[in-house]
Amino acid sequence: MAAEHLPLAGRVVGVTAHRRSEDQIAALERRGARVIHAPALKVEPVGEDAGLAASSRALFEARPDTVLITTGYGLRRWHEAAEAQGFDADLLVCLREAAVYVRGPKGRGAVRGLGLEDAGMSADETTRGLVDLVLAEHGGDLTGRTLGLQLHGIADVAQRRRLTDAGARVLTVTPYRWASADDAGQVPVLVREAAAGRVDAITFTAAPAVDALFSTAEELGLHEELLAAFRRGMLAATVGPVTAAPLLELGIEPLVPDRFRMGAMLKQLTEALS
């Protein structure tokens, strides 16, 4: 394709993703962009972690009325760890006996992959929306109910508090955690280039990556400069409202596609930069 027909020719885009980053980078480069790959965080399955087994068994013994699945990836990792440690049958019994609510289509797909059906899905694919749904189903009163909550690498303290404030006993399981993925030291490079006005957009596919990027900027003494770059017009492209939330808290208006998928994010970004 001739350079003049490449919609992102001359543009510089920072990519913070670790998972599926090759697909994203290839798509951007096909459109003509120069990519700075600065993987901020990566997902680490908990696997043989004794803490996962202990929290799972505590949940099974409590016989929860409701289980909230926030990510399909998390449920799959949970089931894989359960198989490896011999409590997969207990997990399936727990999910079969409880009303299982899911945050989005991937969670629904993972539930169905285990031969089960969910009781409902949030309207906007956010944990807040998931909690809204569960509260609405019970008239806002969860007194005497035990809920299981599958965390997605971050604590979701505010949403857990909404459940406990409504009277629920909430037990959590964490099948995976976030860890630094910046083995090549590219996050500081991206921060410096962005703060200097040499980056047109940065893509985010996970909310914790936003915190990691700005934490690095803080360490470099460039937090305000990075914020200023976004305010001057550098775009923040996100895969959905969950990822967008920490940017909004910083006063940054990110791009959020109608379909919460990487392909939709890249399409929207390309249109915005063309």
Summary of the structure (lengths in Angstrom):
residues: 274
radius of gyration: 20.2
end to end distance: 15.9
largest distance: 65.3
contacts: 911
relative contact order: 0.15
helix: 49%
strand: 17%
